[in-house]
Amino acid sequence: MLVSARSFDEYRAMFALTDRDLEQRILDCPAGAASFVAGAGRRGVDAVAVDRQYAHHREELGLLVERETGFKRDLLAEETAGCVWSWYADVDDLVAQWIANAREFRADIGARPDRYVAGSLPELPFGDDAFDLVISSHLLFAYGNRLDEEFHRAALLELARVARREVRLFPLVVYDTGVRYPRLAALRRELAALGVPSRVERVAYEFRPGNDEMLVLSSDGYRAPERPPRSVAAEDRVRWRHREGPAGP
Ligand SMILES: C[S@@+](CC[C@H](N)C(=O)[O-])C[C@H]1O[C@@H](n2cnc3c(N)ncnc32)[C@H](O)[C@@H]1O
């Protein structure tokens, strides 16, 4: 899996984030080396990143993505032939943007480590409704031929559990096949039966042709089944810092 490094503005377009959305507490899952949380921090937006790689690689992840993106320029050129070149001018621009975003990520994870939490779907280290809005890009559905349906079901419910209001996911198309995730409709019916209705919305962002839709889960009515207590220390620490301000102990 190529770890990508998309930007705050790209996330804004992919998830149709309004100024009002950005007033909420947001979780980016999985964030990889994206600079959404860094950009959010600069704008005073309360956002947290989670990714399973943060358990092992933190600042180095940014460095790795910087190097890997540069090394893989020719492979990326091959993989992205036929893409819609409106966000990025061309493959060299994509490489330059990802490297810049990975650098921004690296600086922010060093400066604000509590904003970057190690965690792995389908079980996140956060309490129920810990965030207002959860955004999730380029894992679920995109890797739909490598991650099975059970993983998707469990991960979607986990994202709904930690989101007080909404979960937004992008894209809905499987990378390797270029077609919409085949079990999407069935999964949406199952989620609706469990109290998580959803809708598909077109967004003003398209890179891979046809990938211009997000799935929005309404999680406000969802109550997750009781489970054994989990560690929520990381989430509590971030929340506390947010409430008390960065000068707190
Ligand atoms: C293609 S990257 C997408 C990163 C970011 N959302 C973006 O759009 O730039 C996929 C990320 O998913 C993370 N990942 C894969 N499986 C995961 C899991 N089960 N739980 C949490 N993160 C996972 C990987 O570590 C990687 O950083």
The ligand as an ORCA input file, in Angstrom:
! r2SCAN-3c Opt
* xyz 0 1
  C      -3.333      5.228      0.944
  S      -3.046      5.776      2.576
  C      -4.258      7.085      2.728
  C      -3.807      8.171      3.682
  C      -4.639      9.461      3.665
  N      -6.007      9.241      4.048
  C      -4.599     10.134      2.312
  O      -5.615     10.149      1.618
  O      -3.536     10.662      1.948
  C      -3.738      4.459      3.516
  C      -3.359      4.468      5.002
  O      -4.135      3.488      5.679
  C      -3.374      3.026      6.777
  N      -4.005      1.754      7.227
  C      -4.071      0.587      6.565
  N      -4.793     -0.300      7.268
  C      -5.195      0.322      8.411
  C      -5.969     -0.067      9.547
  N      -6.493     -1.308      9.645
  N      -6.181      0.820     10.527
  C      -5.661      2.084     10.445
  N      -4.914      2.505      9.407
  C      -4.685      1.640      8.388
  C      -1.983      2.877      6.210
  O      -1.024      2.885      7.233
  C      -1.909      4.128      5.308
  O      -1.319      5.196      6.006
*
